Amino acid sequence: METPVKKQDIRKLSLEEIQDFFVSIGDKAFRAKQVYEWLWKKSAKDFDQMTNISLQTRELLKEHFAINHIQVDQMQRSSDGTIKNAVKLHDGMIVESVLIPTETRITACISSQVGCSLDCNFCATARLKRMRNLNADEIYDQVVAIKEEGELYFDRPLTNIVYMGMGEPLLNYKNVLESIEKITSPEGLGMSPKRITLSTVGIPKMIKQLADDEVKFNLAVSLHSAIDESRTRMMPFNEKNSLAELAESLQYWHRKTGKKVTFEYVVWKDINDDEKHAKALAKYCGRVASKVNIIEYNPIDDGEFQQADPASLDMYKRILEEKGIIVNIRRSRGKDIDAACGQLANKS
Ligand code: SAH
């Protein structure tokens, strides 16, 4: 019996490589451009959608290649309009992405890894083992799926993208950057990098790499404490990557890109809801060009972590504002379907 040949994923090829393919079969190189446009700009999920390509050529492409497009396996809608997609990858693994609608925006929150290798104590994704990195096209497809849902259910275009779903984007550096390249390119979705935010636990070495690569998108760091001891307790990763090193990398980022970083910060009862922590944060922000988003805690089962009282949030706001630091207090969305920050855990 013949063993079935695994077809090559055509989206792993560059435009030039597709051109070479056409030339090698005695066809015209310009076909490659049409195919490439179908693959990326028009997000074709199968070769038969490529209606301006001859039937014969389409058959030939099918013989040689596959399009490993993701599939939205399950879609859930929250009472506040938030949509969560459970997305199936070509090897059967599942990740989640979220559409967050507000008055003025349609935001896609997308995943960069299957599971996560970090072990932040308060995050549901941390309980899943890291299985693998996503490819650039799998990241891109999540954006396309949300974009299509935004148009279908809200009749509005996608406005923002946040790399805040499952996984640590800076531990999948190459593919994440390649996906952003495709999202921003005129041959892809043509979105402005100003509308894209990458959120990281804060890996100093990789933040410097981003600065050296002169990226144009925004950077957010999940800080949660500006005191090493308590940050390490919540985010064991901090033990080998101190706040001092993080600050130094963010100063470098600012020098190279001229951009501020956004600190994401959850205030938990009896953990970091005192003045000592708020003052440490204000001092840290004084060293690094930054603003602060205080985000609501989304419970993930056991009671170890609890959202702080509103009075503590007000105290944080006052202390930060006294130092001239911009601070926003953000409410969570999609909690009823486990779609809020830190709740993505492939429960369904
Ligand atoms: N690894 C990246 C991106 C994924 S986490 C990072 O660390 O930034 C996305 C955001 O959700 C982070 O700011 C994270 O700290 C926050 N988060 C995780 N669990 C949460 C929870 N249970 N409630 C609220 N925010 C949470």
Residues whose N, C-alpha, C, O or C-beta is under 5 A from the ligand:
A	BS01	SAH	F122 C123 A124 Y163 M164 G165 G167 E168 S199 T200 V201 S222 E264 E296 Y297 N298 C341 G342
